[in-house]
Amino acid sequence: MHSEARFWQNAIEHWYAANKRELPWRGIADPYKIWVSEIILQQTQVAQGWAYYERFVARFPDVAALAAADEAEVLKLWQGLGYYSRARNMHRAARQIMEQWQGRFPDNYKDVRGLIGVGDYTAAAICSFAYNLPCAAVDGNAYRVLSRCFGIDTPIDTTAGKKEFAALAQALLDKDAPGLYNQALMDFGATQCTPQNPRCTDCPLAGSCAALAEGRVGELPRKEKGAKVTDRYLYYIVCRTAERVFMRRRPKGDIWQGLYEPLLIESDAPLSFSALQQRLAELLPPATSLRPVASGITHRLTHRRLVADCYEARLPENTETQIAGCSPYSREALEALPVPRLVEKILQKALEKQ
């Protein structure tokens, strides 16, 4: 394996020297900023994540600044990225670092892995990039390159697959330059050995790629059958006066925890308008009329498809108390509330016509 590993390392690193992407979190040794970039990029393309990264580190330049922030402000800055648990976990982990390490970012794999929300890959990336520790970072790009080049059929989303790929990645790691090597492998997967239309004709590993030789590039990597996608039907009622909009904070234990939304009626199946009115009869003041704003807005999550309809409910101008658990916010205060992307779209449609 030693000679094979050396060939592999040389090919990947030489490719990287000529093709690496210039990114704002590259070439730095600050574990905090590396951590922020890795969490942002977990479910985000680089093109979208770049601007979020720059805004985030400008507002929260270090662990102490993030730990001292209010959760709502952190979520507002994260708005549009989705997977909001990542932002909440970062916020909690920053406070963990302040409490356990007096604000000093941990400098070994065990302690980095012990941070809230940090998994095997993120810990390895931070440790190799910031501290040059010999930790193989296996992300989606690495899974794809390794499975294709070595012809591995084991599904990457199984325990057996994760162990097999982790062992192979560690055996191939350039232990003299682990940070450089890990970044090279990630970029190689992101821009050369891509999920669709990989550039096999000019690939430095084409001569030793099992998937290319066997005509299976499009089949690898393999995953077990994904979970069934279920539908959830959301009926948002934007209760408002001329100056105020009524919003509530979503509770724990479900999607969008800690974000804000208007009055919501949810169903596992579509509701007729009369059925919706019946559900609302005990929640809204008598004779409140509903104006349709939008219907059939869809939003995809990992294993769920959300289908949303939106109505506007005009309330008397002197309404200042809560309505069905929703509190009144001025338009200025509304702008500061963190909301899911779906709710942002709905509010734009509901409030664009005064």
Backbone torsions as a table, in degrees:
resi	resn	phi	psi	omega
1	MET	NA	-23.9	-175.6
2	HIS	-62.1	-48.5	-179.1
3	SER	-67.7	-37.2	177.5
4	GLU	-64.4	-42.4	179.3
5	ALA	-63.4	-41.9	-179.6
6	ARG	-64.5	-41.6	176.2
7	PHE	-60.2	-45.9	-179.2
8	TRP	-60.5	-49.5	-179.4
9	GLN	-59.6	-45.4	-179.0
10	ASN	-61.7	-43.9	-178.3
11	ALA	-63.2	-45.3	-178.3
12	ILE	-67.2	-45.7	-175.7
13	GLU	-71.3	-36.1	175.9
14	HIS	-66.3	-40.4	175.7
15	TRP	-59.9	-44.0	-177.4
16	TYR	-63.5	-38.5	-180.0
17	ALA	-59.3	-32.2	-177.8
18	ALA	-94.9	-18.4	-170.0
19	ASN	-128.3	3.7	-173.7
20	LYS	-62.6	148.2	176.9
21	ARG	-85.4	140.6	175.7
22	GLU	-88.2	110.2	-176.6
23	LEU	-124.6	149.5	-173.2
24	PRO	-64.9	-20.6	-180.0
25	TRP	-97.9	4.9	177.8
26	ARG	-85.3	148.6	174.8
27	GLY	72.0	17.1	176.2
28	ILE	-114.6	156.9	-179.7
29	ALA	-115.5	12.1	-179.4
30	ASP	-79.5	109.6	-175.9
31	PRO	-63.5	-30.1	179.2
32	TYR	-63.7	-49.4	-178.2
33	LYS	-68.8	-34.0	175.1
34	ILE	-64.2	-43.0	177.4
35	TRP	-58.5	-49.3	179.9
36	VAL	-57.7	-46.1	-178.2
37	SER	-63.4	-41.4	-178.1
38	GLU	-67.6	-38.9	178.8
39	ILE	-67.3	-42.8	178.8
40	ILE	-60.6	-40.7	-173.7
41	LEU	-83.8	-0.4	-179.4
42	GLN	-59.8	-40.7	-179.3
43	GLN	-128.5	25.1	-172.1
44	THR	-135.1	139.1	173.8
45	GLN	-70.8	150.2	-177.8
46	VAL	-56.2	-42.0	-177.1
47	ALA	-58.7	-38.8	179.1
48	GLN	-80.9	-39.4	-174.8
49	GLY	-70.9	-24.6	-176.5
50	TRP	-55.7	-52.8	-177.4
51	ALA	-65.3	-38.3	178.1
52	TYR	-63.8	-41.9	178.6
53	TYR	-59.2	-48.2	-176.4
54	GLU	-65.0	-39.4	177.5
55	ARG	-67.1	-39.8	-176.4
56	PHE	-65.8	-48.3	-177.4
57	VAL	-74.7	-21.1	174.3
58	ALA	-70.6	-40.6	179.7
59	ARG	-79.9	-38.2	179.5
60	PHE	-122.5	82.8	-172.6
61	PRO	-73.7	-13.5	-179.8
62	ASP	-153.3	176.4	-177.4
63	VAL	-58.6	-43.0	-177.1
64	ALA	-61.0	-41.6	-179.5
65	ALA	-65.8	-40.2	178.7
66	LEU	-68.3	-41.8	-179.2
67	ALA	-63.6	-34.0	-176.5
68	ALA	-81.0	-11.4	-175.1
69	ALA	-74.8	157.0	172.0
70	ASP	-79.0	142.0	-177.1
71	GLU	-58.0	-37.9	-178.7
72	ALA	-61.6	-37.2	178.7
73	GLU	-68.2	-39.1	177.8
74	VAL	-62.6	-44.8	-179.4
75	LEU	-66.8	-35.6	178.4
76	LYS	-63.7	-40.6	179.4
77	LEU	-68.4	-26.5	-179.7
78	TRP	-85.0	-11.5	-171.9
79	GLN	-53.6	128.3	-179.2
80	GLY	103.5	-18.7	178.7
81	LEU	-82.0	-24.5	-176.8
82	GLY	74.9	-178.9	-179.4
83	TYR	47.5	59.4	-171.6
84	TYR	-67.3	-16.6	176.2
85	SER	-61.3	-27.5	177.6
86	ARG	-61.8	-44.6	-179.9
87	ALA	-67.7	-41.9	179.2
88	ARG	-63.7	-40.8	179.7
89	ASN	-67.1	-38.0	176.4
90	MET	-61.4	-42.5	179.4
91	HIS	-61.8	-45.1	178.7
92	ARG	-66.4	-38.9	-179.8
93	ALA	-67.1	-35.5	177.0
94	ALA	-61.3	-41.7	177.5
95	ARG	-68.7	-34.1	175.2
96	GLN	-61.0	-43.5	179.5
97	ILE	-64.9	-39.4	178.9
98	MET	-64.6	-38.4	-176.7
99	GLU	-78.4	-44.0	-173.5
100	GLN	-88.7	-30.6	-175.2
101	TRP	-126.3	19.3	176.9
102	GLN	52.7	36.0	175.7
103	GLY	88.1	-4.0	179.2
104	ARG	-88.7	124.1	-178.4
105	PHE	-64.5	131.4	-179.3
106	PRO	-58.8	149.5	-172.2
107	ASP	-120.5	22.5	175.1
108	ASN	-139.0	157.7	-172.4
109	TYR	-59.8	-43.9	-176.1
110	LYS	-59.3	-47.2	-177.0
111	ASP	-73.3	-36.6	176.6
112	VAL	-65.0	-42.8	178.3
113	ARG	-63.5	-25.1	-179.6
114	GLY	-80.4	-5.1	178.0
115	LEU	-70.8	144.6	179.8
116	ILE	-58.4	126.9	176.3
117	GLY	83.4	1.8	-179.0
118	VAL	-100.7	120.9	179.6
119	GLY	-100.3	-170.9	-176.7
120	ASP	-58.7	-48.4	-177.0
121	TYR	-63.3	-49.9	-177.0
122	THR	-61.9	-41.0	179.0
123	ALA	-62.7	-43.2	179.6
124	ALA	-65.1	-40.8	179.3
125	ALA	-62.8	-47.6	-179.4
126	ILE	-61.4	-47.1	-175.7
127	CYS	-66.7	-36.9	179.8
128	SER	-77.0	-39.7	-178.2
129	PHE	-73.5	-43.9	-174.1
130	ALA	-86.1	-36.0	-172.3
131	TYR	-119.0	-0.4	-179.4
132	ASN	57.3	34.6	177.8
133	LEU	-81.3	146.4	-174.9
134	PRO	-77.5	69.1	-179.0
135	CYS	-118.0	119.8	178.5
136	ALA	-75.5	125.7	-179.8
137	ALA	-100.3	111.7	-175.1
138	VAL	-106.7	97.3	175.8
139	ASP	-102.2	-171.3	-179.3
140	GLY	-60.4	-35.0	178.0
141	ASN	-65.4	-43.4	-179.5
142	ALA	-65.6	-42.2	176.8
143	TYR	-55.3	-45.5	-176.1
144	ARG	-65.6	-47.3	-178.2
145	VAL	-64.3	-46.2	-178.2
146	LEU	-65.8	-43.4	-177.9
147	SER	-64.2	-38.9	-179.3
148	ARG	-72.9	-48.6	-174.9
149	CYS	-65.8	-34.6	-177.0
150	PHE	-103.7	3.2	175.9
151	GLY	61.9	42.6	-175.4
152	ILE	-91.3	123.1	-178.6
153	ASP	-93.3	-12.7	-177.5
154	THR	-59.5	126.5	-178.7
155	PRO	-58.4	135.4	-175.0
156	ILE	-76.4	-13.2	-179.1
157	ASP	-101.1	23.8	175.5
158	THR	-115.1	160.6	178.4
159	THR	-60.5	-43.5	179.6
160	ALA	-62.5	-42.2	-179.9
161	GLY	-64.9	-43.5	-179.8
162	LYS	-61.8	-41.1	179.1
163	LYS	-66.3	-43.6	-178.2
164	GLU	-63.5	-46.1	-178.6
165	PHE	-69.9	-36.6	178.9
166	ALA	-63.3	-41.7	-179.9
167	ALA	-66.7	-42.5	179.0
168	LEU	-65.0	-44.5	-179.3
169	ALA	-61.5	-39.1	-179.7
170	GLN	-69.5	-36.1	178.9
171	ALA	-68.0	-30.5	-178.0
172	LEU	-89.5	-11.8	-175.1
173	LEU	-59.7	136.5	172.2
174	ASP	-80.9	100.0	-173.7
175	LYS	-74.2	-11.7	174.6
176	ASP	-81.8	-24.2	-179.6
177	ALA	-145.7	62.8	-173.4
178	PRO	-64.1	-37.4	180.0
179	GLY	-64.9	-47.1	177.6
180	LEU	-59.6	-47.3	-177.3
181	TYR	-62.8	-46.3	-179.0
182	ASN	-60.7	-42.6	178.9
183	GLN	-66.3	-36.6	178.6
184	ALA	-63.6	-44.4	-178.8
185	LEU	-65.6	-39.8	178.5
186	MET	-63.5	-46.4	179.3
187	ASP	-64.7	-37.1	178.9
188	PHE	-59.5	-44.7	178.3
189	GLY	-69.7	-33.4	-176.2
190	ALA	-75.0	-31.9	-173.0
191	THR	-122.9	-17.4	-179.3
192	GLN	-109.1	-60.7	-178.9
193	CYS	-94.1	64.8	-172.4
194	THR	-76.9	160.9	179.6
195	PRO	-58.9	-43.9	178.6
196	GLN	-116.0	140.4	177.4
197	ASN	52.0	55.1	177.1
198	PRO	-64.0	151.6	-176.6
199	ARG	-87.0	69.4	-175.4
200	CYS	-70.7	-27.7	-174.3
201	THR	-69.5	-26.7	178.5
202	ASP	-119.0	30.9	-178.2
203	CYS	-88.3	130.0	-180.0
204	PRO	-68.1	-12.9	179.7
205	LEU	-104.9	7.8	-175.6
206	ALA	-57.9	-36.8	-177.2
207	GLY	-70.0	-17.6	-178.9
208	SER	-120.1	13.7	-176.9
209	CYS	-87.6	115.9	-177.8
210	ALA	-65.5	-40.9	-178.0
211	ALA	-64.7	-38.8	178.7
212	LEU	-66.6	-42.4	-178.9
213	ALA	-65.1	-33.1	-176.3
214	GLU	-97.4	1.5	-179.7
215	GLY	67.4	36.0	-175.8
216	ARG	-121.5	21.4	-176.9
217	VAL	-58.2	-41.6	-178.9
218	GLY	-72.4	-11.6	-177.5
219	GLU	-93.3	-15.9	-174.3
220	LEU	-116.5	146.7	1.1
221	PRO	-77.3	160.1	179.7
222	ARG	-96.2	148.3	172.2
223	LYS	-130.0	154.0	171.8
224	GLU	-69.6	162.4	-178.1
225	LYS	-56.9	129.8	-177.6
226	GLY	-69.5	163.1	178.6
227	ALA	-67.9	149.9	179.7
228	LYS	-65.1	136.2	177.3
229	VAL	-83.3	126.6	179.8
230	THR	-108.7	154.4	179.7
231	ASP	-99.2	142.0	170.9
232	ARG	-127.5	133.9	-176.7
233	TYR	-106.4	121.2	-175.3
234	LEU	-114.1	131.4	177.4
235	TYR	-119.8	104.1	-177.5
236	TYR	-93.4	132.3	177.8
237	ILE	-115.3	106.8	-179.7
238	VAL	-83.8	96.4	179.1
239	CYS	-82.4	129.5	-173.8
240	ARG	-157.0	157.0	164.9
241	THR	-109.7	-170.5	179.3
242	ALA	-66.1	-29.8	-173.5
243	GLU	-111.1	-16.7	-172.6
244	ARG	-129.5	149.5	175.6
245	VAL	-123.6	135.7	-175.5
246	PHE	-94.7	125.9	-176.1
247	MET	-135.1	156.6	174.4
248	ARG	-131.6	158.3	177.4
249	ARG	-93.7	132.4	-178.0
250	ARG	-68.5	141.4	-176.6
251	PRO	-78.8	174.6	177.0
252	LYS	-71.9	159.8	171.7
253	GLY	91.2	9.1	179.0
254	ASP	-148.0	179.7	178.1
255	ILE	-59.6	153.0	173.2
256	TRP	61.4	30.2	179.2
257	GLN	-53.2	129.2	176.9
258	GLY	86.7	-8.4	176.6
259	LEU	-88.9	168.8	-174.3
260	TYR	-108.4	154.2	-179.3
261	GLU	-158.3	161.4	172.7
262	PRO	-73.4	-178.3	174.7
263	LEU	-54.4	132.1	-175.3
264	LEU	-126.4	132.3	167.1
265	ILE	-113.2	125.4	-177.1
266	GLU	-118.4	148.2	-179.1
267	SER	-146.9	152.3	175.0
268	ASP	-81.4	-10.3	179.7
269	ALA	-140.5	157.4	180.0
270	PRO	-58.7	144.0	178.0
271	LEU	-107.1	140.6	172.0
272	SER	-73.6	163.5	-179.5
273	PHE	-62.9	-39.5	179.4
274	SER	-65.7	-39.0	177.9
275	ALA	-65.0	-37.6	177.6
276	LEU	-65.4	-42.5	178.6
277	GLN	-61.2	-38.8	177.9
278	GLN	-62.9	-41.0	179.5
279	ARG	-65.5	-30.8	-176.2
280	LEU	-88.3	-12.4	-172.3
281	ALA	-56.8	-36.9	-177.8
282	GLU	-91.0	-2.3	-176.0
283	LEU	-104.0	-30.0	-176.0
284	LEU	-109.7	156.6	176.8
285	PRO	-57.6	151.9	-179.7
286	PRO	-56.5	144.2	175.5
287	ALA	66.9	18.3	175.0
288	THR	-71.3	126.4	-179.5
289	SER	-94.5	151.3	-180.0
290	LEU	-111.6	130.7	175.1
291	ARG	-106.9	120.3	177.5
292	PRO	-62.6	135.2	-179.1
293	VAL	-114.3	-46.0	-178.8
294	ALA	-157.6	153.5	179.2
295	SER	-142.9	151.4	174.7
296	GLY	67.9	24.6	176.6
297	ILE	-73.4	125.2	-178.1
298	THR	-108.2	148.9	180.0
299	HIS	-145.7	123.1	-176.4
300	ARG	-95.8	131.7	168.9
301	LEU	-111.3	-178.2	-173.7
302	THR	-56.4	-50.3	-177.3
303	HIS	-125.0	19.1	-178.6
304	ARG	-140.9	148.2	172.1
305	ARG	-117.1	119.9	179.6
306	LEU	-95.1	131.3	177.3
307	VAL	-119.3	116.7	-171.5
308	ALA	-118.4	138.0	167.6
309	ASP	-114.5	152.4	-178.2
310	CYS	-133.0	138.3	176.0
311	TYR	-130.4	152.5	173.5
312	GLU	-105.8	135.8	175.9
313	ALA	-120.2	110.6	178.9
314	ARG	-81.5	129.9	-178.4
315	LEU	-109.3	159.1	175.2
316	PRO	-55.5	145.4	-174.1
317	GLU	-62.7	-23.5	-178.9
318	ASN	-90.1	10.6	179.5
319	THR	-73.0	116.5	-178.6
320	GLU	-126.2	-15.5	-178.3
321	THR	-85.6	174.4	178.6
322	GLN	-66.2	147.4	173.6
323	ILE	-120.6	111.4	177.4
324	ALA	51.8	43.7	178.0
325	GLY	82.1	2.4	179.2
326	CYS	-103.6	136.5	-178.6
327	SER	-102.7	151.3	-178.9
328	PRO	-78.1	138.2	177.5
329	TYR	-130.8	138.6	172.9
330	SER	-67.6	164.4	179.4
331	ARG	-61.7	-35.6	178.6
332	GLU	-66.9	-44.2	178.6
333	ALA	-66.2	-33.9	179.7
334	LEU	-61.2	-37.7	-179.1
335	GLU	-62.1	-26.9	-176.9
336	ALA	-87.6	-9.4	-177.2
337	LEU	-79.1	134.7	173.6
338	PRO	-75.8	128.1	-178.4
339	VAL	-132.5	152.6	173.1
340	PRO	-63.9	157.3	-179.8
341	ARG	-58.6	-38.5	179.0
342	LEU	-61.3	-44.6	179.5
343	VAL	-66.5	-36.9	177.0
344	GLU	-57.9	-44.4	178.7
345	LYS	-62.7	-43.4	-177.7
346	ILE	-65.2	-42.9	178.9
347	LEU	-64.2	-39.0	177.8
348	GLN	-59.9	-43.1	-179.5
349	LYS	-69.5	-39.2	-176.8
350	ALA	-73.1	-31.8	-173.3
351	LEU	-100.7	-5.2	-177.8
352	GLU	-72.1	-24.2	176.7
353	LYS	-109.1	112.0	-176.7
354	GLN	-80.9	NA	NA
